[in-house]
Amino acid sequence: MNFTDIALNRQSCRNYDPSRPVEQEKIDAILRSAILSPSACNGQPYHFTVCKNDFAKQVAAATMGMGMNKFAEKAPVMIVVSEKPYVKTAAFGAKLKGNDYRSIDIGIAAAYLTAEATAQGLGTCILGWFDDQKIRSICGLDEPVRLVITLGYAAENDKLREKKRKDFTELVTVKE
């Protein structure tokens, strides 16, 4: 699968097959790809906590406040992405330029992770709605949770949806 195929086939999965466990070798491949993602000063200011079984159910419950993310309870794996401190050079650059490089780096890592999951035949959904303190407690984390990514095999009836995106000309300007 080339990258364009991955981009066309990747979607936010909201219907998992809870009876199909995700093979550890696929989880490892996904995480290895995420770790290869670029980051400011190669600082990799993130940590991935892979939650399965009861831990996955607890983390899923911590994403379902106010009726959100109900589908998460069927995902067999939850990957918690927490923020780590900057390396010194990235911290200096972030302060000098007023740019939050950690959030950018976490976003890039999440993109690599979800792209590789698609290449592995798995579904993902990036969640930004969650109870940070609950998940920190479940996972034994000191740093803030920035994203939770559901991971699993899509249910058989979870068909690829048509992508609705803004027009190319609205998003791209070329200056020569």
C-alpha positions as CSV (number, residue, x, y, z in Angstrom):
1,M,0.0,0.0,0.0
2,N,1.5,3.4,-1.0
3,F,1.0,6.5,1.1
4,T,-1.8,7.8,-1.0
5,D,-3.7,4.5,-0.6
6,I,-3.2,4.7,3.1
7,A,-4.5,8.3,3.2
8,L,-7.5,7.3,1.1
9,N,-8.3,4.3,3.3
10,R,-7.6,5.7,6.8
11,Q,-10.7,6.9,8.6
12,S,-11.8,7.3,12.2
13,C,-13.1,3.9,13.1
14,R,-16.2,4.0,15.3
15,N,-17.2,0.4,15.0
16,Y,-14.7,-2.2,16.2
17,D,-14.9,-6.0,16.3
18,P,-14.3,-6.7,20.0
19,S,-13.9,-10.4,19.4
20,R,-10.7,-9.9,17.3
21,P,-7.6,-9.2,19.3
22,V,-4.8,-7.2,17.8
23,E,-1.6,-9.2,17.3
24,Q,1.3,-7.9,19.3
25,E,3.6,-7.8,16.3
26,K,1.2,-5.4,14.6
27,I,1.1,-3.2,17.7
28,D,4.9,-3.2,17.8
29,A,5.1,-2.3,14.1
30,I,2.7,0.6,14.6
31,L,4.7,1.9,17.5
32,R,8.0,1.6,15.7
33,S,6.6,3.7,12.9
34,A,5.4,6.3,15.3
35,I,8.8,6.5,16.9
36,L,10.3,7.1,13.5
37,S,8.3,10.3,13.1
38,P,10.2,13.6,13.0
39,S,10.2,15.8,16.1
40,A,11.8,19.1,17.1
41,C,15.5,18.6,17.8
42,N,14.7,14.8,17.7
43,G,13.4,15.3,21.2
44,Q,10.4,12.9,20.9
45,P,8.5,14.6,23.7
46,Y,5.9,11.8,24.1
47,H,5.3,8.4,25.6
48,F,2.9,5.7,24.4
49,T,1.1,3.5,26.9
50,V,-0.6,0.5,25.3
51,C,-3.6,-0.6,27.2
52,K,-5.3,-3.9,26.7
53,N,-7.9,-6.0,28.4
54,D,-9.2,-4.4,31.7
55,F,-6.8,-1.4,31.2
56,A,-8.3,-0.7,27.8
57,K,-11.8,-0.9,29.2
58,Q,-10.9,1.5,32.0
59,V,-9.3,4.0,29.6
60,A,-12.2,3.7,27.2
61,A,-14.6,4.5,30.1
62,A,-12.5,7.6,30.8
63,T,-13.1,8.8,27.3
64,M,-16.9,8.5,27.4
65,G,-17.8,11.5,29.6
66,M,-21.1,13.3,28.7
67,G,-22.0,10.5,26.3
68,M,-19.0,10.9,24.0
69,N,-16.9,8.2,22.3
70,K,-19.3,5.3,23.2
71,F,-17.7,3.2,20.5
72,A,-14.4,3.2,22.4
73,E,-15.6,0.4,24.7
74,K,-15.4,-2.1,21.8
75,A,-11.8,-1.2,20.9
76,P,-9.5,-4.0,22.1
77,V,-6.5,-1.6,22.4
78,M,-6.2,1.9,23.7
79,I,-3.0,3.8,23.1
80,V,-2.5,6.7,25.5
81,V,-0.2,9.4,24.3
82,S,1.3,11.5,27.1
83,E,3.5,14.5,26.9
84,K,7.1,14.4,28.1
85,P,9.4,17.3,28.8
86,Y,11.3,19.1,26.0
87,V,14.9,18.4,25.4
88,K,16.9,21.6,26.1
89,T,17.3,22.7,22.6
90,A,13.6,22.3,21.7
91,A,12.6,24.0,25.0
92,F,14.8,27.0,24.1
93,G,13.4,27.2,20.5
94,A,9.8,26.9,21.8
95,K,10.3,29.7,24.2
96,L,12.2,31.9,21.8
97,K,9.7,31.4,18.9
98,G,6.5,31.0,21.0
99,N,5.7,27.7,19.4
100,D,4.4,24.6,21.1
101,Y,6.6,22.0,19.5
102,R,5.5,19.2,21.7
103,S,1.9,19.4,20.4
104,I,3.2,19.4,16.9
105,D,5.5,16.5,17.5
106,I,2.7,14.5,19.2
107,G,0.4,15.2,16.2
108,I,3.0,14.0,13.7
109,A,3.6,10.8,15.8
110,A,-0.1,10.2,15.9
111,A,-0.3,10.6,12.1
112,Y,2.5,8.1,11.6
113,L,0.9,5.7,14.1
114,T,-2.6,5.8,12.5
115,A,-1.1,5.5,9.0
116,E,0.8,2.4,9.9
117,A,-2.2,1.0,11.6
118,T,-4.1,1.4,8.3
119,A,-1.3,-0.3,6.4
120,Q,-1.6,-3.2,9.0
121,G,-5.3,-3.5,8.2
122,L,-6.4,-2.0,11.5
123,G,-8.8,0.8,12.4
124,T,-8.0,3.8,14.7
125,C,-9.7,6.9,16.0
126,I,-7.8,9.8,17.6
127,L,-9.7,11.0,20.7
128,G,-9.3,14.4,22.3
129,W,-12.2,14.0,24.7
130,F,-11.1,12.3,27.9
131,D,-10.6,12.6,31.6
132,D,-6.9,13.3,31.9
133,Q,-6.7,12.7,35.7
134,K,-8.5,9.3,35.5
135,I,-6.3,8.1,32.6
136,R,-3.1,9.3,34.4
137,S,-4.3,7.3,37.5
138,I,-5.1,4.2,35.4
139,C,-1.8,4.3,33.5
140,G,0.4,5.5,36.4
141,L,1.4,8.7,34.5
142,D,2.8,11.9,35.8
143,E,2.7,13.9,32.6
144,P,-0.4,15.2,30.8
145,V,-2.4,12.9,28.5
146,R,-2.6,14.6,25.1
147,L,-4.4,12.0,23.0
148,V,-6.0,8.6,23.3
149,I,-6.0,6.4,20.1
150,T,-8.4,3.5,19.8
151,L,-7.0,0.5,17.9
152,G,-8.6,-2.6,16.6
153,Y,-10.1,-4.4,13.7
154,A,-13.1,-2.7,12.2
155,A,-16.3,-4.6,12.4
156,E,-17.3,-6.3,9.1
157,N,-20.1,-3.8,8.5
158,D,-17.8,-0.7,9.0
159,K,-17.5,0.4,5.4
160,L,-15.1,3.0,4.1
161,R,-16.9,6.3,4.0
162,E,-16.5,8.9,1.3
163,K,-14.0,11.6,2.4
164,K,-15.5,15.1,2.7
165,R,-12.7,17.6,2.4
166,K,-12.4,21.2,1.5
167,D,-11.5,22.0,-2.1
168,F,-7.8,21.8,-3.0
169,T,-7.8,25.5,-4.1
170,E,-9.3,26.6,-0.8
171,L,-6.4,24.9,1.1
172,V,-3.4,25.5,-1.2
173,T,-1.8,28.6,-2.4
174,V,1.3,28.6,-4.7
175,K,3.5,31.6,-4.8
176,E,6.1,31.8,-7.6
